[in-house]
Amino acid sequence: MLDDVELPERLPEQGVGEMAALDQIAGMALDRAAQLGHPGFFAHMDPPPPWITWITALWNAATNPNLLHEDTGAAARRVERRVVDWLAPEFGMGGGHVVPGSTVANLTALWAAREVAGVRRVVASAHAHLSVRKAAAILGLAYEHADVDATHRLDPHALPDLADAAIVLTAGTTATGAIDPLDAGGGAAWRHVDAAWAGPLRFSRSHRHVLNGIDTADSVAVSAHKWLYQPKESALVLFADETAAHDAMTFGGGYLAVPNIGLLGSHGAAAISLAATLLAWGREGLAARIGAGMDHADRLARLVEDDERFELWGPNRSGVIAWRPRQADPASLRDAMRHAFASLIKLESGTWLRSVAANPAADPDAVFAAAAGVLGDPR
């Protein structure tokens, strides 16, 4: 029984009407939702989408465009094409398309690798996202973990032969934000970068260097509903050779006026919200928000390092900080924090708190003070 869901257990025979239904749902959908934009929310890779996306999401809901067909999504198809044209060159890619998330982006990229380059295996860091292993299983490809170093980066010297393999390099691991050497695996049949989290660092003049080498990949995945601040579900799969990749995954049908490219059939217009956001902010506005997030992560790391009661797992690589109290249970401390929130992760050395710079309004001082307050006066 779902005690926190105030809905009837069975489908009602008679409806209550639109306004009554909204009244009943609002408490669950709004009041009980995580407050991602609260200054104390420094926890997950889920940003508070800007208000401009609320408006465009309503437009999409009202018009319900379907990009499968020109008749049902002509303008939205063109917007998506333009957004891809804006973003793909930042990663050295020639083009691509929008997908619901990086799980689909990784699957699509490895599908292209199998068809275009004839890959039979997938090799990825031991800390690669689980979607990579899922994609290999779906595609019937063998999967191998590659060793990592003490900082969770793939060790390029420990790679197997890659002549028939796609290597997946991670730009921003989920747990610690580690970035693999993106020029690794030069002998691979296909090189894919899962930049779901850290990809948008390419838009920051101060931080884009940490993704050096991404432009040598055959494909890149970027999650727009992470550090591009979009509502779910929004991501991009990008290809160095868009034509070859798309030709390998294009299907026709008697009911289609244009070929269907990629995994999705009917799909909505996520690019509308992304286009509006990028148009409103420009490169400088996006870079400023990402830079502020990196500053927040740096600030939290310094606070942790300066307090002997806490331990820092490692430096800020891509806006993800793992930290914990030395003499207390991290989970219990987190549960006792007031007006602030961190997530929990399990690493080789145990459980850690994790703070992620996805919320532009996050206050690292307040978050750290809430954690330190649980431990009491250090004197």
Buried (B, 14 or more C-beta within 10 A) or exposed (E): EEEEEEEEEEEEEEEEEEEEEEEBEEEEEEEEEEEBBBBBBBBBBBBBBBEBBEEBBEBBEEBEBBBBBEEBBEEBBEBBBEBBEBBBBBBBBBBBBBBBBBBBBBBBBBBBBBBBBEBBBBBBBEBBBEBBBBBBEEBEBEBBEBEBEEEBBBBBEEBEEBEBBBBBBBBBBBBBBBBBBBBBBEEBBBBBBBBBBBBBBBBBEEBBEBBEBBBBBBBBBBBBBBBBBBBBBBBBBBBBBBEBBBBBBEEEEEEEEEEBBBBBEEBBBBBBBBBBBBEEBEEEBBBBBBBBBBBBBBBBBBBBEEBEBBBBBBEBBBBBBBBBBEEBEBEEBBEBBEBBBBBBBEBEEEBBBBBBBBBBBBBBEBBBBBBBBBBEEEE
